[in-house]
Amino acid sequence: MSAVALQMVCVAGLLGLAVLAIVLSRSKISTAVIYGATLAVSAIALIGSIRWLVGGTANATDLTLPIGLPWLGAHFRLDALAAFFLIVVNLGGSVASLYGLGYGRHDPAPHRVLPFFPAFLAGMNLVVLADDAFSYLLCWEFMSLASWALVMAHHRETGNARAGYVYLVMASFGTLALLLAFGLLAGPAGDYGFAAIRAAQHTPYAAALALILMLIGAGSKAGLVPLHVWLPLAHPAAPSHVSALMSGVMTKVAIYGFIRVIFDLLGQPAWPASVIVLFVGGITAVMGILYAMMEKDLKRLLAYSTIENVGIIFVSLGLALAFQANGLGLAAALAFTAALFHILNHSLFKSLLFFGAGAVLTSTGERNMDKLGGLIHRMPLTSFVFLVGCVAISALPPFNGFVSEWLIFQAVLQSPQLPQWALKIMVPAVGAMLALAAALAAACFVKAFGVTFLGRPRSPEAETAQEVDRYSLSAMFILAALCLLAGILPGPVIDALSPVTSAILGSRMPVQANEPWLTIVPIAESRSSYNGLLVMVFITVSASLAVYFIHRFASHALRRAPAWGCGFSDPTPAAQYSSGSFAQPIRRVFGTLMFRARDHVEMPAPGDIRPARLRIELHDLIWEEMYEPLAGAIGFSADRLNRLQFLTIRRYLSLVFATLVTLLLVLAIWS
């Protein structure tokens, strides 16, 4: 059986499980059966993709099914790029299924989730495998509808119905942009096969318009600013293992679509295209983490953090476009490999963090960080793996987030080779924006972990929390281990990505297996190198020595005293730092411009025993200035057009006659 046939069999198995879930919807064994079988199918697809990518297979494999358009059929293809993204999809699907074995037991309506969970995974696999525009768009819509159904699974909870509505509108808008992009690329001949589009010659104007349409279509699903508005609504509304798939995997499938069209189907890029991608990516990275910093809802914070990481990936892709357009193959390979590495890394640590948030939600019933605290004593294992995710996403060594972001900065340092002054100026500016985003990300996740897990419990729910089940913990520990392995052994990962880079760009990074001591060298050893294993050994040894000397030479007397309460003796947990107070310095620097932030202090009069209140006012300017006026204009137009339903027969006939006359005039003028 060919590799692509194996993947299609796995997709068929997932679709069959979706049907089986409907049959078993009310059964007590449905959760274990569906998640267990989905885990097995996803694991098979994952192993097949890994074997294909690292097994030295050079030739892509194709499969054509007699469905779809009558003259075209449905084409599916497995090449290096598709194989890498299938690894991301099925790795995420495997660990999410394992997590679901435990998390699903607490789901109040499993019959609303189980049929759509394997269907969602099948849709993402099909999008990656599709090799013609019609099949791609059909699978894209299937993926969107399955994920929408999962977002609406608990539609009776406050805000979930609105989240599903916004998500559906944005998904439809993105699909329209993709439809226009593929129609433009197919040209007058209307050949929608990717092979024909790849072989065709595209004018610079068509390529530029296709880039913009792909940024809108794929960017709306990935979460580029200002098309990001559905993420902080939909991700918290979905079950936590579905949120992990949407944030860690589905956004990467959208990025796959962008890479497939811009890097593969369009051919050699023009350097102005990179300017657009760099600008959008830089703005997205900074805005996403600023939004996250202001949040007190743990899952919304993670959703906004996804926007930041998507911006980082697009910055790296913009760098690859710039270098490739100027014939700098090695620098382009570095930037493109860094983007792929960060795609994999983000799928790992963001899934881990959403699983951790789901464990907290299961144990306490709360997403509001200001009602949590002290969970490190009641959920020590969850606290540990969540800390690993926070360190990894903050790009701190020796975990994987550091390696990919370090590679991106190494690519930024190659910008003096670019001949265009616009890029010479813009790339360092975008690099500074990435540095700002990285610093804010570290602060954001210090806040997320500290307010949620440290200190004292702020509510009875946090005080009575308990550790979650073994399936959920197993999934989280697997991801935590992968975050560490990818951080201390990045060389094998980079070499495994080299077939993708070679297939898309025609060049690759130096072979990292040839470097001694598991060191990675992006360009040349004289410029820079990194050894994750030695860094981990140094951190471990230095920390151990510090602990030893403190315990060996410090005072052996045990002293206990109350914590310093800033001059107040009231032991209430409300005196601790909250998420809002932690973010106050950042809010004062950026909040006025970005969020029109205002702090309202309600101070009672002297003698009044009521407590003082601090109310923080924040505004989502993109929503209020862009989407609300647009929604109002559409509503106004719909109200006016609604009158057309109540016309008389005479007026309907007059309207039809006027429309025909107008069309004839247009045709006459056109000809």
N, C-alpha and C positions, 0 to 999 in steps of 0.2 A: 504494500500500500504506500502510495506517495505521501510526502509530508503534508501537502495541502489537503489531500483526501482524509488523512487522519484528523486534521483540524476541523474539517467539515463534518466528520462523523461525531466529533465532540460537540460541535454546535447542534447537530441533530439530537444528541443526547440531552443537552440542556433544554432544548425546546420540548422534548418528550417529558422531561421532568416538570416543566411548567404545566403541561396538560395533566400529568399525574397529581400535581399539587391541587388542581381544581377538584379532582376526584376524591382526594384524601383531605379536603379542606377542613372538615369538621372532626377528623380523626385525631385521637390523642398521640398517635405515632407520626403524624405528618411532619412535625418539626424535625425530628431525628432523621426520618427517611429522606426528606427533600434536601436538608442541609448536608447530610452525610453523603448522599449520591452526588450532589453538586460539588462537594469537596473532591470526590474521586474523579469526576469528569474533568474538573479544572486542573487537577494534578496531572492527569494524563496529557492534557493539552500543553501544560507548562513544561513537562519533561520533553515532549516532542519538539517544542519550540527551542528549548535550550540545546538539545542534541543537534538540531538543524543549524543553529547559529554558530555554535562552537565546534561543530564537527567538520569544518572545512568545506562545506557544500558551497560551490560557487554559482551553480545555475539555479535560477528561480524555477518553481514548478507552478503549472497552471491547471485550472479545472474550469470547464464550461458546462453549465447546466441548461437544459432546454426550457427555461422559464424567463420571465422578464420581458423585454421588448421582443416582438416576433423576429425582427431582422438582426437582432444583436445577441439575444440570450443573456444569461447571467454569468459573468466572468469573475473568477476568484483566483488570486495569485499569492504565493508565498515567496517573498524575497527577504533580503537581510533586514530591511527597514521594518517590514511587516512582522518578521520573526521577533525582533526586539520588542515591539509594542505588544505582541501576543504574550511575551514573557511578563510584561508589566500587568496586562489585563488578567492573566490567569494566575499569577502570583497573588495579586490582590483578591481575586475571586476565591482562591484556595483558603487564604487566612481568614477572609470574611466569612466563608462557610463554616470554618472551624469555630470562629467566634460566635456565629449564629447558633451553633448547637447548644450553647449555654444561654446566650442572650435571648434567643427566641423563646425560651421557656417563660420569660417574663412578659412577652408580648401579649397585650390584651386582645388583639385581633390578628392572630397569625394567618388566618385565611385571606386577609387583605395583602399580605406580604409574600407569602410562599410562592404563589403562581408567578409573580412578576420578578422575583429575585433571580432565578435561573434564566428567565427570558431577557432580563437586563444584561446579564453576562453574555448570553448568546448574541444579542444585538451589538455589543462592543466588539466581540470577536469578528462578526460579519463585516463591520465597518472597516476593520483593519485588513481583512482579506479581500474586500471588493476591488475589482479591477476594471470597472466601467462606471460611468457617472450615474446611470440609472440605478444600478445595484447599490452604489455607495449612498445615494440619497434615500433610497427605500430603507436600507439598513439603518441609516442615520435617524430617520423618522421613527423606526421601530425602537431603537435605543432610547430616543427622547420620550416616547409614549410610555415605555416600560418604566423609565425612571420617574416620569410624572405620576404614574400610578403608585409608585412607592412613596413619593413625597406626600400623596393624598391618602396614604394608608390610614392615618389617624386624623381624618379630616374634621372630626368634631372638636379637636383641641383648638384653643384660641390661636388664630393667626395662620393655621395650616392651610385653610381654604384659600386665603389670599396668597400665600406662598406658592401654592399650586397654580393659581391663575397667572401670577406674574411669570412663573417659570414657563408655562405653556405659551404665553405671548412672546417671550424672548426666544424660546426655542423655534417658534414659527417664523419669527423675523430672521433668525439666523439661517434657517433652512431656505428661505427666500433668497437671501444673499448667496448661499452656496449654489442654488439653482441657476441664478444669473451668472455666476462665475463659470460654472461648467457649460452653460449655454454659450457663453462668450468664447471659451476655449474650444468647444466643438466646431464653431464657425459655421459658414453656410452649408458645408457638407453634412453637418449633423452627425458626425461619427463620434459616439460617446465612449468608445473604448479608450482606456488609458494609453494603450500602445499607440493608437492613432494620434491622440493628443500629444503624446511625447515626441512623436516623429514630425509633427506639423511645425511650421514656422509661424511664430507669433510676433506681431508688430510691437514696438515699444509701448504704444498707447494701450493695446490690448493687455500686455503684461502688467502695466501699471494699474489698469482698472481691475484686473483679476486679483492683484495683490490687495487692493483696497477691499474688494468684495470678500476675499478670504479672511482678511483681518476682521471684518464685520461678522461673517458667518461662523468661522472657527473661533474667533475671539469672543463672540457672545457666549459660546458654550464653555470656553476655557476660563473666562472671567476677566478679560481685559477691560480696563477703565476706558470709557464710561459705560460699558456693556455688562458690568458686573453685578447689577442690582439684584439679580435673582439668587445669587449664591448665599448671602447672609440670611435670606428668607427660606430657601429650600433646604439647605443642609441641616439646620436645626430641626426642621419639620420632619425629616425622614428618620427612620430608625438608625441607630448609631452605626451599625455595620454597613448600612446602605449609604450613610453620610461618608463613611470611609471610602466606599467605592466611587461615589460621585466626586469627592474631592481628590482622592489619591489616584484614581484610574480614569474616570470619564473625562476629566479635564485634559488628561494626557492623550486620550483618543482624539479630542479636538485639535490638540497640538500636532498629532500625527497627520490629520487632514491638511493642516497648514504646510507641514514639511513636504508631504507628498506632492502637493500642487506647486508650491513655490520653488522647492529645491529639485524636484524630480521632473514634473510634467512641463514646467515652463523653460527648463534648460538654463543656460548661462544667465545669471542675473545682471541687472544694471545697478551701479553703486547708489543712485538716489533711493532705490527701494530700501536699502539698509538704513537710511536716515529715518524713514517713517517707522520702521520696526524698532529701531533703537529708541526713538522718542516715546512711542507708545509703551514699550517695555519699561523704560525708566520711570515714567509717570505712574504706571500701574504698580511697580514695586514699592515706591514711596507711599502712594495713596493707600495701598492695601494694608501696609503695616501700621500706618497712622490710624486708619479705621479700627484695626485690631486693638491698638493701644487704648482706645477710648471705650472698649466694650467691657461689660461685666457679665454677659452671658458667655459661658465657656465654649459652647458649640459655635456661636456666632463669631467669637474671637478666632477660632480655628478656621472658620470659613473665610474670614477676611485675610488671615495669614496665607491661605491658598492663593488669593489674588496676588499677594506680594511675590510668592514663589513663581507663579505663572509669569509675572513681569520679569523676574530674573532670567527665566528660561528664554523669553522672547528677546531680552537684551543679548544673550549669548547667540541666539539665532541671527539677530541683526549683525553681530560682529562677524559671524560666518559668512553672511551675504556680502558684507563689505570686503572681506579678505578674498573671497572667491571671485568677486567682480574684478578685482585688481590682480588676479593671478597669483596670490600669495597662498599657495596650497597648504603648506605646513601650518601656518597661522589659522587658516580656515578650518583645517582638520582639528586643531586644538579647540577652537571655539565651538565647533559642532559636537565634538566628543564631550566637552564640558556640559553642553545643553542636554545631551542624551543621559549623561551621568546624573545630572540634577533631576531629570525626569524620573529616573529609577529611584534616586534617593528620596525625592519628595513622596513618591508612592509608598515608600517604606515608613518614614517617620510621620507622615501625616495620617496614614492609616493607623499607626500605633497610637497617636494622640487622640484620634476620634474613638478608638476602642477604649482608651482610658477615660475619656469623657463619658462614654456609654456606661462604663463600669460605675463611675461616680453617680450617674443618673439612675442606674438600676438600684444602687445601694441607698441613695438618699432621696431620690425623686426630685432633685434640684439641679438646675443649670446655672443659676445665679451664684456667682462666686462669693458675693457678699453674704450669702447664707450658708457658706461652707466653712472650711477651716479645720485644722486638727486631724485631717484624714490620714496623715502619715502614721498615726498610732493605731487606727482602726482598719486601715487598708494598706499595710506596709508593702505588699508585693505590687499592688497597683501603683502606689506612690513611686516605687523604684523604677518600674518600666516607664511611667509617665515622665519621670525625671530624665531618663535616657532619651526619650523623644524630645524633650525640651532642649537638652544639650545638643542633640543632633540638628534640630531645626535652627538653633542659634548659631550654627556653623562654628562650633568649638571642637578642637581636636580632643581625642583621636577618632571621633565619630564621622560618619559619611558626609554629613552636610558640609563639613569644613573642606573636604577634598574637592568636591564639585565647585564650590564657590571660589576656592583657591585657584582652580583651573580657569575659571571665568576671569578672575583678576589677572592671571598670567596672560590671557588673551587680550585683555584691555591694554596691558603693557606693550603689546606688539603694535599698537596703533601708530607710532611714529613711522612705520613703514608705509602707511597709506599715503598716496600722493595727493588726495583731495584735501584742501584746507578745511572744508566743512566737516569732514570726518576727523581730521586732526584735532579740531576744537571740540566736536560733539562727543567723541568717544571718551576722553578724559572727564568731561562733564557728567556723562552717564555713569562712568566709573565712580565718581564722587557720590552720585545718587545711590548706587548700589552699596557703597560703604555706609552711607546714612541709613539705608534700609536694614543693613546687617546689624548696625548698632541698635537701632530701634527694635529689631526682632529679638535681640538678646534681652533688652529691657522688658519687652512684652512678655516673654516666657518666664522671666524671673517673677513677674507679676502673676502670671497664670499659675505657676507651681506654688509660689509663696502664699498667695491668698487662698488657694484651694486646699492645699495639703498641710501647710504649716500653721503655727499659732494655735489658738483655741477654737473649739467649735462655736460657730455663730448662730446655730439653730439646733433644736432638738433632733432634727433629722440627721444632721452631721454628727451629733453626739452619739447616736445609736447606730451608726453605719457599720456594715460588716463587709468582709472580703467577698469578692464575687467567685463564681464557679470556676472549676479547673479548665474547662474548655476555653473560656474567655481569657484566663491567665496564660494558657498555653499559646494562644494566638498572639498575645502581646509579647510574651517572652521570645517567640520565634522572630518577630519583627525587631525586637531590641537586639537580638543576637546578630541579625542581618545588618542592622545599622552599624554595629561594631565591626563586623567582618569587612564590610565594604569600606570602612574607614581605615582599618589597619592593613588591609590587603587590596588597595585600589588598583595595583598593576594588572592582576588578572581580569578585573572588570574592564579596564581600558582596552586591553588586548581583545577581549570578547566583543567590544564595541567597534573594533577596527573594520570588520567586514561591512558594517553599516556605513561608516564614514567613507570607505573605499568605493562602495557602490553608488553613493550619492554624490560625493565630491571628486572622486578619482584620486584621492590622497588620504594619508592616514598619519597618526602620531607615530613616533619611534616605538619600536617593540620594547615593551616594559619588562618582559621576561628576561631580557639580556642584561638588565641592570643588576648590580650586586646588592645584597642585603634588602631585597624587596623595595628598593627605592623607585620612585617614579620621576621621570625627567620629561617635562612637556615639550621643550624645544631642544636644549642642549644642556649638559651638566654645568657648563661654565656660566649659564644664566640663572637657573634655579632648579631645585630638586626638593623632594619631600619624602620622608620615610615615616609612615604612620605607625609601624610597629615599634620603631625606636622612640617615637614620641610617646606612645602608650607606656613603654617600659620606663621612660624617664619620669612620666607623671606618676606612675605607680610607685617607683622607688622613692622619689622625692616626697610623696605624700606619706608613705610608710615611715620614712626616716623622721619626718616632722612629727608624726603621731608617737613614734618611739621616744624621741627626745623630750617631748612634752610630758609624756607619762613617766619617763625615767628621771628627769631632773626637776620637774615642777613640784609644787607642794603636794604631799600625799594626803593632806587633810581634806576631808570632804566638807565643802561649805555650801549651804543652800540658803538662798535669799530670794525674796520676791523680785520679779522683773521690774526694771525701772519703768514707771508709768508716767513719765514727763511731769512729775509733780502732783499727779492725781492718784489718790489711793483707791478709787473705785475699781474693783476688779472686773467690771463688765467686759465681755468680749467685744462690745461695740467700740471700745477704745482702741482696738487694733486698726492697723492700716486696712482700708478697704480698696477695692479696685479703682474707685474714683480718686481717692487720695494718693494712691501710688502713681497714677497717671497725671497728677496735677502739674508737675513741672513741664512735661511734654505738652500738656494741654495749653499751658500759658504761652509756650513758645510758638506752637503751630495752630492751636485751636481757634484763635481769633480769625485767622485767614482762611483756614480749611473748613471749620465747622461753625463759625460764628458763636463760639463757646462763651457762655456767661455763667458765673457762679452767683447764685442767689442765696444770701444768708438771711434766715428768719430768726432774729434775735429777740426774745421776749423782754418785756420791760423789767426794770429792777423790782424784785419781789415776786415776780411771776415764776412759779415753779415748773412751768412747761420747759422741755428741753429746747435748745437751739437746733435749728434745722439748716442743712446745706443742700440746696437743690442745684444740680448741674444741668444746664440747658445746652443741648447740642443739636445742630441742624445738618442733615445730609444735603449738601448744596446741589449735588448732581441730581438727586431725586427731586428736590424741590424746584430747581431752576430748569431742569430738562424734561423729566418724565411727567411731572404733574401738569405743566402747561400743555404738553403733548396730549396727555390723557383728556384734559379738559377740552382741547380743540376737537379731538375725535368724538367725544361725547356730544359736543355742540353740533357737529356736522351730522352725527347719527340722528339726533333729535329732529333736525331739519329734513333729512332724507326720509325719516319715518313717515312723513306725510304722503310719500309716493305710494304707500300701501292703501290709501283711502281715496284714490282718484276715481272718477267716473270712467265708463267705457270710452266716451268721446275723448276725454283727456289722455287716456292711455294710448289710443290710436294716434292722436296728435303728437304725443311724445315719440312714438315709434317712427312716425313719418319724419319728424324733425331730425331724429338720430340718423335715419337713412340718408337724408339730404346732406347732413354734415359729413358722413363717411364718404359719400360720393365726391363732395367738394375736396376733401383731403386727398383722395385718390387722384383726382384730376390735377391738383396742384403738385402732388408728388411725381406724377408721370410727366 
